[in-house]
Amino acid sequence: MGYLNKTDLAALHEIGAIGDILSRHFNAEETVDLPANRRVIGLDLATIHAIPTVIAVAGNVIMRPPFWQLCGAALLLY
């Protein structure tokens, strides 16, 4: 999408990021704090967690593993 620079991409790789929700990045265990997250205008994950019913969609086959990892992770179990 062009909003991540080389430093952001290196940091995502280093911390094992597996995906993002509305451009808020996470790894298999938790959300990750990156400068890129602070440049996003929109809902943060804590706000999304407070919504009683959320519908999640994985865009393609490549996103299946991170999607299912997220579904089983504590990220959704606030």
N, CA, C and O atoms as a Tripos MOL2 file, in Angstrom:
@<TRIPOS>MOLECULE
protein
  312   311    78     0     0
PROTEIN
NO_CHARGES

@<TRIPOS>ATOM
      1 N           0.8090   -1.1940    0.0000 N.3       1 MET1
      2 CA          0.0000    0.0000    0.0000 C.3       1 MET1
      3 C           0.8510    1.2570    0.0000 C.2       1 MET1
      4 O           0.3580    2.3420   -0.3080 O.2       1 MET1
      5 N           2.1170    1.1210    0.3400 N.am      2 GLY2
      6 CA          2.9960    2.2600    0.2700 C.3       2 GLY2
      7 C           3.1500    3.0510    1.5520 C.2       2 GLY2
      8 O           3.9210    4.0110    1.5770 O.2       2 GLY2
      9 N           2.4550    2.6940    2.6140 N.am      3 TYR3
     10 CA          2.5680    3.4690    3.8480 C.3       3 TYR3
     11 C           3.6620    2.9350    4.7710 C.2       3 TYR3
     12 O           3.9730    3.5620    5.7830 O.2       3 TYR3
     13 N           4.2420    1.7960    4.4380 N.am      4 LEU4
     14 CA          5.3340    1.2420    5.2260 C.3       4 LEU4
     15 C           6.6500    1.4860    4.5110 C.2       4 LEU4
     16 O           6.7890    1.2110    3.3200 O.2       4 LEU4
     17 N           7.6200    2.0120    5.2660 N.am      5 ASN5
     18 CA          8.9400    2.2190    4.6770 C.3       5 ASN5
     19 C           9.8370    1.0160    4.9980 C.2       5 ASN5
     20 O           9.3950    0.0760    5.6580 O.2       5 ASN5
     21 N          11.0670    1.0410    4.5450 N.am      6 LYS6
     22 CA         11.9810   -0.0920    4.7480 C.3       6 LYS6
     23 C          12.2260   -0.3550    6.2270 C.2       6 LYS6
     24 O          12.3420   -1.5100    6.6370 O.2       6 LYS6
     25 N          12.3050    0.6880    7.0240 N.am      7 THR7
     26 CA         12.5080    0.5210    8.4680 C.3       7 THR7
     27 C          11.3060   -0.1750    9.0960 C.2       7 THR7
     28 O          11.4710   -1.0740    9.9200 O.2       7 THR7
     29 N          10.1010    0.2330    8.7130 N.am      8 ASP8
     30 CA          8.8790   -0.4040    9.2170 C.3       8 ASP8
     31 C           8.8460   -1.8870    8.8470 C.2       8 ASP8
     32 O           8.5430   -2.7350    9.6860 O.2       8 ASP8
     33 N           9.1560   -2.1930    7.5910 N.am      9 LEU9
     34 CA          9.1290   -3.5790    7.1360 C.3       9 LEU9
     35 C          10.1550   -4.4300    7.8770 C.2       9 LEU9
     36 O           9.8740   -5.5770    8.2220 O.2       9 LEU9
     37 N          11.3370   -3.8820    8.1230 N.am     10 ALA10
     38 CA         12.3630   -4.6060    8.8720 C.3      10 ALA10
     39 C          11.8900   -4.8660   10.3060 C.2      10 ALA10
     40 O          12.1030   -5.9540   10.8410 O.2      10 ALA10
     41 N          11.2530   -3.8760   10.9260 N.am     11 ALA11
     42 CA         10.7470   -4.0430   12.2930 C.3      11 ALA11
     43 C           9.6470   -5.0950   12.3390 C.2      11 ALA11
     44 O           9.6150   -5.9100   13.2610 O.2      11 ALA11
     45 N           8.7480   -5.0930   11.3640 N.am     12 LEU12
     46 CA          7.6910   -6.1010   11.3020 C.3      12 LEU12
     47 C           8.2750   -7.5000   11.1840 C.2      12 LEU12
     48 O           7.8180   -8.4310   11.8470 O.2      12 LEU12
     49 N           9.2720   -7.6390   10.3510 N.am     13 HIS13
     50 CA          9.9230   -8.9430   10.1860 C.3      13 HIS13
     51 C          10.6030   -9.3790   11.4830 C.2      13 HIS13
     52 O          10.5030  -10.5370   11.8900 O.2      13 HIS13
     53 N          11.2920   -8.4440   12.1230 N.am     14 GLU14
     54 CA         12.0470   -8.7450   13.3480 C.3      14 GLU14
     55 C          11.1430   -9.2250   14.4840 C.2      14 GLU14
     56 O          11.5280  -10.1160   15.2420 O.2      14 GLU14
     57 N           9.9580   -8.6520   14.6110 N.am     15 ILE15
     58 CA          9.0630   -9.0320   15.7060 C.3      15 ILE15
     59 C           8.1080  -10.1550   15.3250 C.2      15 ILE15
     60 O           7.2750  -10.5640   16.1350 O.2      15 ILE15
     61 N           8.2220  -10.6510   14.1060 N.am     16 GLY16
     62 CA          7.3980  -11.7760   13.6950 C.3      16 GLY16
     63 C           5.9530  -11.4230   13.3990 C.2      16 GLY16
     64 O           5.0550  -12.2340   13.6260 O.2      16 GLY16
     65 N           5.7200  -10.2210   12.8950 N.am     17 ALA17
     66 CA          4.3490   -9.8140   12.5630 C.3      17 ALA17
     67 C           3.7730  -10.7700   11.5300 C.2      17 ALA17
     68 O           4.4500  -11.1670   10.5820 O.2      17 ALA17
     69 N           2.5030  -11.1330   11.7310 N.am     18 ILE18
     70 CA          1.8480  -12.0500   10.8050 C.3      18 ILE18
     71 C           0.6710  -11.4130   10.0900 C.2      18 ILE18
     72 O           0.1040  -12.0160    9.1790 O.2      18 ILE18
     73 N           0.2920  -10.2010   10.4860 N.am     19 GLY19
     74 CA         -0.8230   -9.5570    9.8110 C.3      19 GLY19
     75 C          -1.1780   -8.2380   10.4440 C.2      19 GLY19
     76 O          -0.4780   -7.7280   11.3180 O.2      19 GLY19
     77 N          -2.2970   -7.6960    9.9750 N.am     20 ASP20
     78 CA         -2.7890   -6.4520   10.5340 C.3      20 ASP20
     79 C          -4.3090   -6.4260   10.4400 C.2      20 ASP20
     80 O          -4.9170   -7.1010    9.6090 O.2      20 ASP20
     81 N          -4.8860   -5.6430   11.3010 N.am     21 ILE21
     82 CA         -6.3180   -5.3550   11.2620 C.3      21 ILE21
     83 C          -6.4150   -3.8430   11.1510 C.2      21 ILE21
     84 O          -5.9890   -3.1210   12.0520 O.2      21 ILE21
     85 N          -6.9740   -3.3670   10.0520 N.am     22 LEU22
     86 CA         -7.0900   -1.9340    9.8140 C.3      22 LEU22
     87 C          -5.7490   -1.2310    9.9940 C.2      22 LEU22
     88 O          -5.6780   -0.1390   10.5570 O.2      22 LEU22
     89 N          -4.6970   -1.8660    9.5140 N.am     23 SER23
     90 CA         -3.3170   -1.3610    9.5600 C.3      23 SER23
     91 C          -2.7270   -1.3180   10.9590 C.2      23 SER23
     92 O          -1.7380   -0.6210   11.1850 O.2      23 SER23
     93 N          -3.3100   -2.0460   11.9000 N.am     24 ARG24
     94 CA         -2.7290   -2.2260   13.2490 C.3      24 ARG24
     95 C          -2.1140   -3.6130   13.2610 C.2      24 ARG24
     96 O          -2.8290   -4.6100   13.1610 O.2      24 ARG24
     97 N          -0.8090   -3.6870   13.3820 N.am     25 HIS25
     98 CA         -0.0820   -4.9400   13.1990 C.3      25 HIS25
     99 C          -0.0470   -5.7950   14.4630 C.2      25 HIS25
    100 O          -0.1060   -5.2860   15.5830 O.2      25 HIS25
    101 N           0.0500   -7.1180   14.2520 N.am     26 PHE26
    102 CA          0.1170   -8.0650   15.3600 C.3      26 PHE26
    103 C           1.0170   -9.2330   14.9770 C.2      26 PHE26
    104 O           1.2400   -9.5130   13.7990 O.2      26 PHE26
    105 N           1.5320   -9.9150   16.0200 N.am     27 ASN27
    106 CA          2.2270  -11.1800   15.8000 C.3      27 ASN27
    107 C           1.3380  -12.2840   16.3640 C.2      27 ASN27
    108 O           0.1660  -12.0330   16.6440 O.2      27 ASN27
    109 N           1.8490  -13.4760   16.5350 N.am     28 ALA28
    110 CA          1.0110  -14.6010   16.9660 C.3      28 ALA28
    111 C           0.4850  -14.4430   18.3870 C.2      28 ALA28
    112 O          -0.5040  -15.0830   18.7430 O.2      28 ALA28
    113 N           1.1150  -13.6120   19.2050 N.am     29 GLU29
    114 CA          0.7130  -13.4820   20.6010 C.3      29 GLU29
    115 C           0.0440  -12.1690   20.9730 C.2      29 GLU29
    116 O          -0.7720  -12.1280   21.8930 O.2      29 GLU29
    117 N           0.3770  -11.1110   20.2780 N.am     30 GLU30
    118 CA         -0.0600   -9.7960   20.7410 C.3      30 GLU30
    119 C          -0.0060   -8.7590   19.6350 C.2      30 GLU30
    120 O           0.5780   -8.9840   18.5750 O.2      30 GLU30
    121 N          -0.6250   -7.6220   19.9030 N.am     31 THR31
    122 CA         -0.4470   -6.5000   18.9890 C.3      31 THR31
    123 C           0.9560   -5.9610   19.2010 C.2      31 THR31
    124 O           1.5330   -6.1190   20.2760 O.2      31 THR31
    125 N           1.4880   -5.3410   18.2020 N.am     32 VAL32
    126 CA          2.8500   -4.8300   18.2980 C.3      32 VAL32
    127 C           2.8390   -3.3130   18.1830 C.2      32 VAL32
    128 O           2.0470   -2.7360   17.4380 O.2      32 VAL32
    129 N           3.7210   -2.6890   18.9240 N.am     33 ASP33
    130 CA          3.8100   -1.2380   18.9290 C.3      33 ASP33
    131 C           4.9030   -0.8090   17.9650 C.2      33 ASP33
    132 O           6.0930   -0.9840   18.2250 O.2      33 ASP33
    133 N           4.4740   -0.2500   16.8550 N.am     34 LEU34
    134 CA          5.4070    0.2410   15.8440 C.3      34 LEU34
    135 C           5.0790    1.6890   15.5150 C.2      34 LEU34
    136 O           3.9290    2.1050   15.6490 O.2      34 LEU34
    137 N           6.0640    2.4570   15.0880 N.am     35 PRO35
    138 CA          5.7660    3.8210   14.6480 C.3      35 PRO35
    139 C           4.6850    3.8520   13.5640 C.2      35 PRO35
    140 O           3.8790    4.7820   13.5240 O.2      35 PRO35
    141 N           4.6630    2.8510   12.6930 N.am     36 ALA36
    142 CA          3.6540    2.8010   11.6280 C.3      36 ALA36
    143 C           2.2400    2.7760   12.2080 C.2      36 ALA36
    144 O           1.3330    3.3750   11.6290 O.2      36 ALA36
    145 N           2.0340    2.1030   13.3260 N.am     37 ASN37
    146 CA          0.7100    2.0590   13.9580 C.3      37 ASN37
    147 C           0.2630    3.4370   14.4230 C.2      37 ASN37
    148 O          -0.9290    3.7440   14.4070 O.2      37 ASN37
    149 N           1.2060    4.2580   14.8320 N.am     38 ARG38
    150 CA          0.8620    5.5900   15.3310 C.3      38 ARG38
    151 C           0.5530    6.5760   14.2050 C.2      38 ARG38
    152 O           0.0750    7.6810   14.4620 O.2      38 ARG38
    153 N           0.8190    6.1840   12.9690 N.am     39 ARG39
    154 CA          0.4960    7.0380   11.8230 C.3      39 ARG39
    155 C          -0.8800    6.7310   11.2390 C.2      39 ARG39
    156 O          -1.3230    7.4000   10.3050 O.2      39 ARG39
    157 N          -1.5520    5.7280   11.7820 N.am     40 VAL40
    158 CA         -2.8510    5.3080   11.2520 C.3      40 VAL40
    159 C          -3.9610    6.1560   11.8620 C.2      40 VAL40
    160 O          -3.9750    6.4000   13.0680 O.2      40 VAL40
    161 N          -4.8860    6.6020   11.0210 N.am     41 ILE41
    162 CA         -6.0710    7.2960   11.5020 C.3      41 ILE41
    163 C          -7.2230    6.3080   11.4040 C.2      41 ILE41
    164 O          -7.5920    5.8890   10.3070 O.2      41 ILE41
    165 N          -7.7840    5.9390   12.5320 N.am     42 GLY42
    166 CA         -8.8790    4.9740   12.5240 C.3      42 GLY42
    167 C          -8.9790    4.2530   13.8480 C.2      42 GLY42
    168 O          -8.3190    4.6160   14.8220 O.2      42 GLY42
    169 N          -9.8050    3.2350   13.8740 N.am     43 LEU43
    170 CA        -10.0300    2.4730   15.1030 C.3      43 LEU43
    171 C          -8.7720    1.7300   15.5190 C.2      43 LEU43
    172 O          -8.0640    1.1680   14.6830 O.2      43 LEU43
    173 N          -8.4990    1.7320   16.8210 N.am     44 ASP44
    174 CA         -7.4270    0.8840   17.3220 C.3      44 ASP44
    175 C          -8.0380   -0.4560   17.7310 C.2      44 ASP44
    176 O          -9.2590   -0.5990   17.7800 O.2      44 ASP44
    177 N          -7.1750   -1.4400   18.0270 N.am     45 LEU45
    178 CA         -7.6860   -2.7700   18.3180 C.3      45 LEU45
    179 C          -8.4920   -2.8310   19.6050 C.2      45 LEU45
    180 O          -9.4170   -3.6370   19.7070 O.2      45 LEU45
    181 N          -8.1660   -2.0010   20.5880 N.am     46 ALA46
    182 CA         -8.9540   -1.9910   21.8280 C.3      46 ALA46
    183 C         -10.3890   -1.5460   21.5500 C.2      46 ALA46
    184 O         -11.3300   -2.0800   22.1380 O.2      46 ALA46
    185 N         -10.5560   -0.5890   20.6740 N.am     47 THR47
    186 CA        -11.9000   -0.1390   20.3030 C.3      47 THR47
    187 C         -12.6480   -1.2350   19.5560 C.2      47 THR47
    188 O         -13.8340   -1.4590   19.7990 O.2      47 THR47
    189 N         -11.9620   -1.9120   18.6570 N.am     48 ILE48
    190 CA        -12.5860   -3.0100   17.9250 C.3      48 ILE48
    191 C         -13.0230   -4.1160   18.8810 C.2      48 ILE48
    192 O         -14.0900   -4.7030   18.7030 O.2      48 ILE48
    193 N         -12.1990   -4.4060   19.9020 N.am     49 HIS49
    194 CA        -12.5310   -5.4340   20.8880 C.3      49 HIS49
    195 C         -13.8110   -5.0910   21.6470 C.2      49 HIS49
    196 O         -14.5260   -5.9870   22.0950 O.2      49 HIS49
    197 N         -14.0940   -3.8250   21.7870 N.am     50 ALA50
    198 CA        -15.2790   -3.4090   22.5480 C.3      50 ALA50
    199 C         -16.5760   -3.5320   21.7410 C.2      50 ALA50
    200 O         -17.6630   -3.4110   22.3060 O.2      50 ALA50
    201 N         -16.4780   -3.7660   20.4520 N.am     51 ILE51
    202 CA        -17.6630   -3.9160   19.6090 C.3      51 ILE51
    203 C         -18.2250   -5.3200   19.8330 C.2      51 ILE51
    204 O         -17.4930   -6.2980   19.6810 O.2      51 ILE51
    205 N         -19.5090   -5.4440   20.1930 N.am     52 PRO52
    206 CA        -20.0670   -6.7510   20.5480 C.3      52 PRO52
    207 C         -19.9880   -7.8050   19.4390 C.2      52 PRO52
    208 O         -19.6920   -8.9650   19.7240 O.2      52 PRO52
    209 N         -20.2420   -7.4370   18.2080 N.am     53 THR53
    210 CA        -20.1930   -8.3960   17.1020 C.3      53 THR53
    211 C         -19.3280   -7.8120   15.9950 C.2      53 THR53
    212 O         -19.5830   -6.7140   15.5000 O.2      53 THR53
    213 N         -18.3030   -8.5650   15.6180 N.am     54 VAL54
    214 CA        -17.3900   -8.1300   14.5720 C.3      54 VAL54
    215 C         -17.3240   -9.2250   13.5160 C.2      54 VAL54
    216 O         -17.2150  -10.4060   13.8470 O.2      54 VAL54
    217 N         -17.3890   -8.8450   12.2750 N.am     55 ILE55
    218 CA        -17.2340   -9.7890   11.1710 C.3      55 ILE55
    219 C         -15.8440   -9.5790   10.5870 C.2      55 ILE55
    220 O         -15.4860   -8.4660   10.2030 O.2      55 ILE55
    221 N         -15.0650  -10.6510   10.5210 N.am     56 ALA56
    222 CA        -13.7120  -10.5680    9.9890 C.3      56 ALA56
    223 C         -13.6530  -11.2890    8.6470 C.2      56 ALA56
    224 O         -14.2990  -12.3190    8.4540 O.2      56 ALA56
    225 N         -12.8810  -10.7410    7.7340 N.am     57 VAL57
    226 CA        -12.7450  -11.3160    6.4030 C.3      57 VAL57
    227 C         -11.2630  -11.3900    6.0540 C.2      57 VAL57
    228 O         -10.5340  -10.4080    6.1900 O.2      57 VAL57
    229 N         -10.8250  -12.5590    5.6030 N.am     58 ALA58
    230 CA         -9.4640  -12.7120    5.0950 C.3      58 ALA58
    231 C          -9.5300  -12.5580    3.5850 C.2      58 ALA58
    232 O         -10.3410  -13.2120    2.9290 O.2      58 ALA58
    233 N          -8.6870  -11.7020    3.0280 N.am     59 GLY59
    234 CA         -8.7800  -11.3280    1.6300 C.3      59 GLY59
    235 C          -8.3680  -12.3720    0.6200 C.2      59 GLY59
    236 O          -8.8120  -12.3190   -0.5270 O.2      59 GLY59
    237 N          -7.5330  -13.3200    1.0060 N.am     60 ASN60
    238 CA         -7.0870  -14.3320    0.0480 C.3      60 ASN60
    239 C          -6.5110  -15.5280    0.7950 C.2      60 ASN60
    240 O          -6.4250  -15.5210    2.0230 O.2      60 ASN60
    241 N          -6.1200  -16.5450    0.0510 N.am     61 VAL61
    242 CA         -5.6130  -17.7840    0.6400 C.3      61 VAL61
    243 C          -4.3680  -17.5260    1.4840 C.2      61 VAL61
    244 O          -4.1690  -18.1820    2.5060 O.2      61 VAL61
    245 N          -3.5470  -16.5980    1.0780 N.am     62 ILE62
    246 CA         -2.3110  -16.2930    1.8060 C.3      62 ILE62
    247 C          -2.6250  -15.8090    3.2240 C.2      62 ILE62
    248 O          -1.8360  -16.0310    4.1420 O.2      62 ILE62
    249 N          -3.7590  -15.1560    3.4030 N.am     63 MET63
    250 CA         -4.1120  -14.6120    4.7150 C.3      63 MET63
    251 C          -4.7650  -15.6310    5.6470 C.2      63 MET63
    252 O          -5.0030  -15.3180    6.8130 O.2      63 MET63
    253 N          -5.0550  -16.8230    5.1750 N.am     64 ARG64
    254 CA         -5.6960  -17.8190    6.0410 C.3      64 ARG64
    255 C          -4.9020  -18.1280    7.3000 C.2      64 ARG64
    256 O          -5.4660  -18.0560    8.3920 O.2      64 ARG64
    257 N          -3.5990  -18.4750    7.2020 N.am     65 PRO65
    258 CA         -2.8610  -18.7990    8.4420 C.3      65 PRO65
    259 C          -2.8640  -17.6720    9.4750 C.2      65 PRO65
    260 O          -3.1520  -17.9380   10.6410 O.2      65 PRO65
    261 N          -2.5520  -16.4010    9.0950 N.am     66 PRO66
    262 CA         -2.6160  -15.3440   10.1070 C.3      66 PRO66
    263 C          -4.0240  -15.1440   10.6520 C.2      66 PRO66
    264 O          -4.1990  -14.8650   11.8380 O.2      66 PRO66
    265 N          -5.0170  -15.2850    9.7990 N.am     67 PHE67
    266 CA         -6.4020  -15.1160   10.2290 C.3      67 PHE67
    267 C          -6.7650  -16.1430   11.2940 C.2      67 PHE67
    268 O          -7.3170  -15.7860   12.3360 O.2      67 PHE67
    269 N          -6.4630  -17.4090   11.0460 N.am     68 TRP68
    270 CA         -6.7980  -18.4480   12.0170 C.3      68 TRP68
    271 C          -5.9410  -18.3170   13.2710 C.2      68 TRP68
    272 O          -6.4110  -18.6160   14.3680 O.2      68 TRP68
    273 N          -4.7030  -17.8780   13.1290 N.am     69 GLN69
    274 CA         -3.8540  -17.6280   14.3010 C.3      69 GLN69
    275 C          -4.4820  -16.5460   15.1690 C.2      69 GLN69
    276 O          -4.5320  -16.6690   16.3920 O.2      69 GLN69
    277 N          -4.9520  -15.5070   14.5350 N.am     70 LEU70
    278 CA         -5.5860  -14.4090   15.2530 C.3      70 LEU70
    279 C          -6.8550  -14.8820   15.9600 C.2      70 LEU70
    280 O          -7.1050  -14.5090   17.1060 O.2      70 LEU70
    281 N          -7.6440  -15.6910   15.2850 N.am     71 CYS71
    282 CA         -8.8970  -16.1760   15.8790 C.3      71 CYS71
    283 C          -8.6530  -16.9720   17.1600 C.2      71 CYS71
    284 O          -9.4810  -16.9540   18.0700 O.2      71 CYS71
    285 N          -7.5350  -17.6590   17.2320 N.am     72 GLY72
    286 CA         -7.2180  -18.4460   18.4170 C.3      72 GLY72
    287 C          -6.3800  -17.7140   19.4390 C.2      72 GLY72
    288 O          -6.1390  -18.2360   20.5270 O.2      72 GLY72
    289 N          -5.9350  -16.5210   19.1150 N.am     73 ALA73
    290 CA         -5.0210  -15.7800   19.9930 C.3      73 ALA73
    291 C          -5.7790  -14.9780   21.0400 C.2      73 ALA73
    292 O          -6.9750  -14.7160   20.9130 O.2      73 ALA73
    293 N          -5.0590  -14.6060   22.0560 N.am     74 ALA74
    294 CA         -5.6280  -13.7850   23.1310 C.3      74 ALA74
    295 C          -6.0280  -12.4050   22.6350 C.2      74 ALA74
    296 O          -6.7100  -11.6700   23.3490 O.2      74 ALA74
    297 N          -5.6180  -12.0410   21.4290 N.am     75 LEU75
    298 CA         -5.9830  -10.7310   20.8870 C.3      75 LEU75
    299 C          -7.4880  -10.5580   20.8320 C.2      75 LEU75
    300 O          -7.9900   -9.4410   20.9650 O.2      75 LEU75
    301 N          -8.2100  -11.6450   20.6380 N.am     76 LEU76
    302 CA         -9.6600  -11.5630   20.5170 C.3      76 LEU76
    303 C         -10.3780  -11.8440   21.8320 C.2      76 LEU76
    304 O         -11.6020  -11.7340   21.9040 O.2      76 LEU76
    305 N          -9.6440  -12.1990   22.8510 N.am     77 LEU77
    306 CA        -10.2630  -12.6660   24.0910 C.3      77 LEU77
    307 C         -10.1640  -11.6730   25.2310 C.2      77 LEU77
    308 O          -9.9670  -12.0810   26.3750 O.2      77 LEU77
    309 N         -10.2900  -10.4180   24.9660 N.am     78 TYR78
    310 CA        -10.2200   -9.3840   25.9970 C.3      78 TYR78
    311 C         -11.1950   -9.6750   27.1010 C.2      78 TYR78
    312 O         -11.2820   -8.9130   28.0640 O.2      78 TYR78
@<TRIPOS>BOND
     1     1     2 1
     2     2     3 1
     3     3     4 2
     4     3     5 am
     5     5     6 1
     6     6     7 1
     7     7     8 2
     8     7     9 am
     9     9    10 1
    10    10    11 1
    11    11    12 2
    12    11    13 am
    13    13    14 1
    14    14    15 1
    15    15    16 2
    16    15    17 am
    17    17    18 1
    18    18    19 1
    19    19    20 2
    20    19    21 am
    21    21    22 1
    22    22    23 1
    23    23    24 2
    24    23    25 am
    25    25    26 1
    26    26    27 1
    27    27    28 2
    28    27    29 am
    29    29    30 1
    30    30    31 1
    31    31    32 2
    32    31    33 am
    33    33    34 1
    34    34    35 1
    35    35    36 2
    36    35    37 am
    37    37    38 1
    38    38    39 1
    39    39    40 2
    40    39    41 am
    41    41    42 1
    42    42    43 1
    43    43    44 2
    44    43    45 am
    45    45    46 1
    46    46    47 1
    47    47    48 2
    48    47    49 am
    49    49    50 1
    50    50    51 1
    51    51    52 2
    52    51    53 am
    53    53    54 1
    54    54    55 1
    55    55    56 2
    56    55    57 am
    57    57    58 1
    58    58    59 1
    59    59    60 2
    60    59    61 am
    61    61    62 1
    62    62    63 1
    63    63    64 2
    64    63    65 am
    65    65    66 1
    66    66    67 1
    67    67    68 2
    68    67    69 am
    69    69    70 1
    70    70    71 1
    71    71    72 2
    72    71    73 am
    73    73    74 1
    74    74    75 1
    75    75    76 2
    76    75    77 am
    77    77    78 1
    78    78    79 1
    79    79    80 2
    80    79    81 am
    81    81    82 1
    82    82    83 1
    83    83    84 2
    84    83    85 am
    85    85    86 1
    86    86    87 1
    87    87    88 2
    88    87    89 am
    89    89    90 1
    90    90    91 1
    91    91    92 2
    92    91    93 am
    93    93    94 1
    94    94    95 1
    95    95    96 2
    96    95    97 am
    97    97    98 1
    98    98    99 1
    99    99   100 2
   100    99   101 am
   101   101   102 1
   102   102   103 1
   103   103   104 2
   104   103   105 am
   105   105   106 1
   106   106   107 1
   107   107   108 2
   108   107   109 am
   109   109   110 1
   110   110   111 1
   111   111   112 2
   112   111   113 am
   113   113   114 1
   114   114   115 1
   115   115   116 2
   116   115   117 am
   117   117   118 1
   118   118   119 1
   119   119   120 2
   120   119   121 am
   121   121   122 1
   122   122   123 1
   123   123   124 2
   124   123   125 am
   125   125   126 1
   126   126   127 1
   127   127   128 2
   128   127   129 am
   129   129   130 1
   130   130   131 1
   131   131   132 2
   132   131   133 am
   133   133   134 1
   134   134   135 1
   135   135   136 2
   136   135   137 am
   137   137   138 1
   138   138   139 1
   139   139   140 2
   140   139   141 am
   141   141   142 1
   142   142   143 1
   143   143   144 2
   144   143   145 am
   145   145   146 1
   146   146   147 1
   147   147   148 2
   148   147   149 am
   149   149   150 1
   150   150   151 1
   151   151   152 2
   152   151   153 am
   153   153   154 1
   154   154   155 1
   155   155   156 2
   156   155   157 am
   157   157   158 1
   158   158   159 1
   159   159   160 2
   160   159   161 am
   161   161   162 1
   162   162   163 1
   163   163   164 2
   164   163   165 am
   165   165   166 1
   166   166   167 1
   167   167   168 2
   168   167   169 am
   169   169   170 1
   170   170   171 1
   171   171   172 2
   172   171   173 am
   173   173   174 1
   174   174   175 1
   175   175   176 2
   176   175   177 am
   177   177   178 1
   178   178   179 1
   179   179   180 2
   180   179   181 am
   181   181   182 1
   182   182   183 1
   183   183   184 2
   184   183   185 am
   185   185   186 1
   186   186   187 1
   187   187   188 2
   188   187   189 am
   189   189   190 1
   190   190   191 1
   191   191   192 2
   192   191   193 am
   193   193   194 1
   194   194   195 1
   195   195   196 2
   196   195   197 am
   197   197   198 1
   198   198   199 1
   199   199   200 2
   200   199   201 am
   201   201   202 1
   202   202   203 1
   203   203   204 2
   204   203   205 am
   205   205   206 1
   206   206   207 1
   207   207   208 2
   208   207   209 am
   209   209   210 1
   210   210   211 1
   211   211   212 2
   212   211   213 am
   213   213   214 1
   214   214   215 1
   215   215   216 2
   216   215   217 am
   217   217   218 1
   218   218   219 1
   219   219   220 2
   220   219   221 am
   221   221   222 1
   222   222   223 1
   223   223   224 2
   224   223   225 am
   225   225   226 1
   226   226   227 1
   227   227   228 2
   228   227   229 am
   229   229   230 1
   230   230   231 1
   231   231   232 2
   232   231   233 am
   233   233   234 1
   234   234   235 1
   235   235   236 2
   236   235   237 am
   237   237   238 1
   238   238   239 1
   239   239   240 2
   240   239   241 am
   241   241   242 1
   242   242   243 1
   243   243   244 2
   244   243   245 am
   245   245   246 1
   246   246   247 1
   247   247   248 2
   248   247   249 am
   249   249   250 1
   250   250   251 1
   251   251   252 2
   252   251   253 am
   253   253   254 1
   254   254   255 1
   255   255   256 2
   256   255   257 am
   257   257   258 1
   258   258   259 1
   259   259   260 2
   260   259   261 am
   261   261   262 1
   262   262   263 1
   263   263   264 2
   264   263   265 am
   265   265   266 1
   266   266   267 1
   267   267   268 2
   268   267   269 am
   269   269   270 1
   270   270   271 1
   271   271   272 2
   272   271   273 am
   273   273   274 1
   274   274   275 1
   275   275   276 2
   276   275   277 am
   277   277   278 1
   278   278   279 1
   279   279   280 2
   280   279   281 am
   281   281   282 1
   282   282   283 1
   283   283   284 2
   284   283   285 am
   285   285   286 1
   286   286   287 1
   287   287   288 2
   288   287   289 am
   289   289   290 1
   290   290   291 1
   291   291   292 2
   292   291   293 am
   293   293   294 1
   294   294   295 1
   295   295   296 2
   296   295   297 am
   297   297   298 1
   298   298   299 1
   299   299   300 2
   300   299   301 am
   301   301   302 1
   302   302   303 1
   303   303   304 2
   304   303   305 am
   305   305   306 1
   306   306   307 1
   307   307   308 2
   308   307   309 am
   309   309   310 1
   310   310   311 1
   311   311   312 2
@<TRIPOS>SUBSTRUCTURE
     1 MET1         2 RESIDUE 1 A MET
     2 GLY2         6 RESIDUE 1 A GLY
     3 TYR3        10 RESIDUE 1 A TYR
     4 LEU4        14 RESIDUE 1 A LEU
     5 ASN5        18 RESIDUE 1 A ASN
     6 LYS6        22 RESIDUE 1 A LYS
     7 THR7        26 RESIDUE 1 A THR
     8 ASP8        30 RESIDUE 1 A ASP
     9 LEU9        34 RESIDUE 1 A LEU
    10 ALA10       38 RESIDUE 1 A ALA
    11 ALA11       42 RESIDUE 1 A ALA
    12 LEU12       46 RESIDUE 1 A LEU
    13 HIS13       50 RESIDUE 1 A HIS
    14 GLU14       54 RESIDUE 1 A GLU
    15 ILE15       58 RESIDUE 1 A ILE
    16 GLY16       62 RESIDUE 1 A GLY
    17 ALA17       66 RESIDUE 1 A ALA
    18 ILE18       70 RESIDUE 1 A ILE
    19 GLY19       74 RESIDUE 1 A GLY
    20 ASP20       78 RESIDUE 1 A ASP
    21 ILE21       82 RESIDUE 1 A ILE
    22 LEU22       86 RESIDUE 1 A LEU
    23 SER23       90 RESIDUE 1 A SER
    24 ARG24       94 RESIDUE 1 A ARG
    25 HIS25       98 RESIDUE 1 A HIS
    26 PHE26      102 RESIDUE 1 A PHE
    27 ASN27      106 RESIDUE 1 A ASN
    28 ALA28      110 RESIDUE 1 A ALA
    29 GLU29      114 RESIDUE 1 A GLU
    30 GLU30      118 RESIDUE 1 A GLU
    31 THR31      122 RESIDUE 1 A THR
    32 VAL32      126 RESIDUE 1 A VAL
    33 ASP33      130 RESIDUE 1 A ASP
    34 LEU34      134 RESIDUE 1 A LEU
    35 PRO35      138 RESIDUE 1 A PRO
    36 ALA36      142 RESIDUE 1 A ALA
    37 ASN37      146 RESIDUE 1 A ASN
    38 ARG38      150 RESIDUE 1 A ARG
    39 ARG39      154 RESIDUE 1 A ARG
    40 VAL40      158 RESIDUE 1 A VAL
    41 ILE41      162 RESIDUE 1 A ILE
    42 GLY42      166 RESIDUE 1 A GLY
    43 LEU43      170 RESIDUE 1 A LEU
    44 ASP44      174 RESIDUE 1 A ASP
    45 LEU45      178 RESIDUE 1 A LEU
    46 ALA46      182 RESIDUE 1 A ALA
    47 THR47      186 RESIDUE 1 A THR
    48 ILE48      190 RESIDUE 1 A ILE
    49 HIS49      194 RESIDUE 1 A HIS
    50 ALA50      198 RESIDUE 1 A ALA
    51 ILE51      202 RESIDUE 1 A ILE
    52 PRO52      206 RESIDUE 1 A PRO
    53 THR53      210 RESIDUE 1 A THR
    54 VAL54      214 RESIDUE 1 A VAL
    55 ILE55      218 RESIDUE 1 A ILE
    56 ALA56      222 RESIDUE 1 A ALA
    57 VAL57      226 RESIDUE 1 A VAL
    58 ALA58      230 RESIDUE 1 A ALA
    59 GLY59      234 RESIDUE 1 A GLY
    60 ASN60      238 RESIDUE 1 A ASN
    61 VAL61      242 RESIDUE 1 A VAL
    62 ILE62      246 RESIDUE 1 A ILE
    63 MET63      250 RESIDUE 1 A MET
    64 ARG64      254 RESIDUE 1 A ARG
    65 PRO65      258 RESIDUE 1 A PRO
    66 PRO66      262 RESIDUE 1 A PRO
    67 PHE67      266 RESIDUE 1 A PHE
    68 TRP68      270 RESIDUE 1 A TRP
    69 GLN69      274 RESIDUE 1 A GLN
    70 LEU70      278 RESIDUE 1 A LEU
    71 CYS71      282 RESIDUE 1 A CYS
    72 GLY72      286 RESIDUE 1 A GLY
    73 ALA73      290 RESIDUE 1 A ALA
    74 ALA74      294 RESIDUE 1 A ALA
    75 LEU75      298 RESIDUE 1 A LEU
    76 LEU76      302 RESIDUE 1 A LEU
    77 LEU77      306 RESIDUE 1 A LEU
    78 TYR78      310 RESIDUE 1 A TYR
